[in-house]
Amino acid sequence: MRAYLIFTGSGPILVLTTFPSVTDPRFVEKLKAKGIKKFLAYEVPLERTKQLYGAPFEVVAADLVGREDVRVLDFNGHHIFANFSLKELGEAIHYEEEEASVSRKS
C-alpha cells in the first residue's frame, strides 16, 4: 500500500492505493472517471500517514485489503497542509493526459 498527496485542479487530496504507482494506467483511469486528467503527486510516508490519521486510516486501508484500488483518505486541503510539511515531500510525479491532436484540412 502507498499514500500519495495529489494536487488536482480542484485542490489537494490524500489517497491510499494498492496500485504500484500513480501512473499505473488503472490508477489513472480511476482518476479520469472523477474528472482528473492531470495532476502532480507526491508519495508520502505510509507510517507517518497512519500515525496522523489513526482510525480513519485503518478503516480506509482495511477497505483496500485484497484488491488493487484507490481510496481518498482526506480531501480537505487545509487539513492535509496542516499535517504534512512541504519539506518532507520528495520529487513530484507529473501526469497529464495527452490530448489527441486534431488535424484540419484547409
C-alpha positions in Angstrom: 0.0 0.0 0.0 1.1 3.5 -0.8 0.0 7.0 0.2 0.0 10.0 -2.2 -0.6 13.6 -1.8 -2.2 14.6 -5.2 -2.6 18.2 -6.4 -5.5 18.4 -8.8 -7.4 21.3 -10.4 -9.9 21.4 -7.6 -7.3 21.1 -4.8 -5.2 18.5 -3.0 -6.4 15.0 -2.0 -4.6 12.4 0.1 -5.1 8.9 -1.2 -4.2 5.3 -0.3 -3.7 2.9 -3.1 -2.6 -0.7 -3.7 -1.7 0.1 -7.3 2.1 0.1 -7.8 2.2 3.8 -8.8 0.1 6.8 -9.6 1.0 6.5 -13.2 -0.4 2.9 -13.4 -3.0 3.0 -16.2 -5.6 1.5 -13.9 -5.0 4.2 -11.3 -5.1 6.9 -13.9 -8.4 5.6 -15.2 -9.9 5.8 -11.7 -8.9 9.5 -11.5 -10.2 10.2 -15.0 -13.5 8.7 -14.1 -13.6 11.5 -11.4 -12.7 14.2 -14.0 -9.0 14.4 -13.1 -6.9 14.3 -16.3 -3.7 15.9 -15.0 -2.1 16.1 -11.6 1.1 16.4 -9.5 1.6 13.7 -7.0 4.0 13.2 -4.1 4.4 9.9 -2.3 4.2 10.4 1.4 5.4 8.0 4.1 2.8 5.4 4.8 3.7 5.1 8.5 3.6 8.8 9.0 0.2 8.9 7.3 -1.0 6.1 9.6 0.1 8.0 12.7 -1.5 11.2 11.6 -4.9 9.7 10.6 -5.3 6.9 13.1 -8.7 5.2 12.9 -9.8 6.7 9.6 -6.5 5.4 8.0 -7.3 1.9 9.4 -10.8 2.0 8.0 -9.7 3.1 4.5 -6.8 0.7 4.5 -9.0 -2.2 5.5 -11.2 -1.5 2.5 -8.3 -2.0 0.2 -7.2 -5.4 1.6 -7.1 -8.0 -1.2 -7.8 -5.7 -4.1 -6.0 -3.2 -6.3 -7.8 0.1 -6.0 -7.6 3.6 -4.6 -9.4 5.4 -1.8 -9.4 9.0 -0.8 -8.3 9.4 2.8 -8.6 13.2 3.0 -9.9 15.9 0.6 -9.7 18.8 3.0 -6.7 20.9 1.7 -6.3 22.8 5.0 -6.2 19.6 7.0 -3.7 18.0 4.6 -1.4 21.0 4.6 -1.6 21.2 8.4 -0.5 17.5 8.6 2.3 17.4 6.0 5.3 19.7 5.7 6.2 20.5 2.1 9.8 19.8 3.2 9.1 16.1 3.7 7.7 15.7 0.1 10.0 14.0 -2.4 10.1 14.6 -6.1 6.9 15.4 -7.8 5.3 12.8 -10.2 3.7 14.7 -13.1 0.9 13.3 -15.1 -1.1 14.9 -17.9 -3.4 13.1 -20.3 -2.2 13.6 -23.8 -4.9 15.1 -25.9 -5.3 13.6 -29.4 -4.4 16.3 -31.8 -6.9 17.1 -34.4 -5.7 18.0 -37.9 -7.8 20.2 -40.1 -7.8 20.2 -43.9 -7.5 23.6 -45.4 
